[in-house]
Amino acid sequence: MATQKVKFSPTGDRVLVEPSASEEKTSGGIFIPDTAKEKPQRGTVVAVGPGKKKDEPMTVKVGDEIFYGKYSGTEISISGKEYLIMRQDDIFGNIEK
């Protein structure tokens, strides 16, 4: 997934995430209808806020692939593209490449 430059700056300890695409079919080759697809729980960090306090730096950076909670974040649309904005505490961890 290519990370694009977004004209949005999160405040505090918030992170803007581009969710990964949902699975289109199962490992057995069966196509999953839109109504049965699960919300993705991973994505790419697009923008990062400055952090809450100077002694608590942000642990994620732009371009990191992350896992987050199933119901984490708030869906927002910027320039017609869907993103999630969430607090850094909602992120479970980075995905090692």
C-alpha positions in Angstrom: 0.0 0.0 0.0 1.5 3.3 -1.0 1.4 6.1 1.6 0.3 9.4 0.2 0.8 12.9 1.5 -2.4 14.1 3.3 -3.1 17.7 4.2 -4.2 16.9 7.8 -2.3 17.3 11.0 -3.6 15.3 14.0 -3.5 17.0 17.4 -2.1 15.6 20.7 -1.5 11.8 20.6 -3.8 11.2 17.7 -2.8 9.2 14.6 -4.4 9.2 11.1 -4.6 5.6 9.7 -5.4 4.3 6.2 -7.1 1.0 6.8 -6.0 -2.0 4.7 -8.4 -3.5 2.2 -10.8 -6.2 3.5 -10.3 -9.7 2.3 -12.1 -10.3 -1.0 -12.1 -14.1 -0.8 -11.3 -17.0 1.6 -8.2 -19.1 1.4 -10.4 -21.8 -0.3 -11.3 -19.3 -3.1 -14.9 -18.4 -2.0 -15.7 -14.8 -2.6 -16.9 -12.9 0.5 -19.9 -10.6 -0.1 -19.7 -7.0 1.2 -22.3 -7.6 3.9 -20.2 -10.4 5.4 -16.8 -8.7 5.3 -15.2 -7.9 8.6 -13.8 -4.4 9.4 -10.0 -4.5 8.9 -7.8 -4.3 12.0 -4.6 -3.2 10.3 -3.5 -0.2 8.4 -0.8 2.3 7.5 0.0 5.4 9.5 -0.5 8.5 7.3 -0.1 11.3 9.8 1.0 11.6 13.5 0.3 14.3 16.1 3.0 15.8 18.2 2.2 13.8 21.3 0.6 14.7 24.6 3.6 15.7 26.6 7.3 16.3 25.9 8.3 13.4 28.1 5.8 11.0 26.3 7.0 10.9 22.6 4.9 9.2 19.9 6.0 5.6 19.2 4.6 5.4 15.7 5.7 7.3 12.6 4.3 7.9 9.1 4.6 4.7 7.0 4.3 2.2 9.9 2.0 -0.7 9.4 0.0 -1.3 12.6 -2.6 -3.4 14.3 -5.5 -1.7 16.1 -8.7 -2.7 18.0 -11.7 -3.8 16.0 -13.8 -0.8 17.1 -11.0 1.7 17.5 -11.0 5.1 15.9 -13.4 7.3 14.2 -14.0 7.1 10.4 -13.4 10.4 8.6 -13.2 11.3 4.9 -10.5 13.6 3.6 -10.6 14.5 -0.1 -13.0 11.6 -0.8 -10.7 9.0 0.8 -11.7 7.1 4.0 -9.4 7.1 7.0 -9.5 6.4 10.7 -8.3 8.8 13.4 -7.5 7.2 16.8 -5.4 7.8 19.8 -1.9 6.2 20.0 -3.2 4.0 23.0 -5.7 2.3 20.6 -2.8 0.9 18.6 -1.7 -2.6 19.6 1.7 -2.6 17.8 3.7 -2.3 14.7 3.9 -5.0 12.0 7.6 -5.9 11.4 8.6 -5.9 7.7 
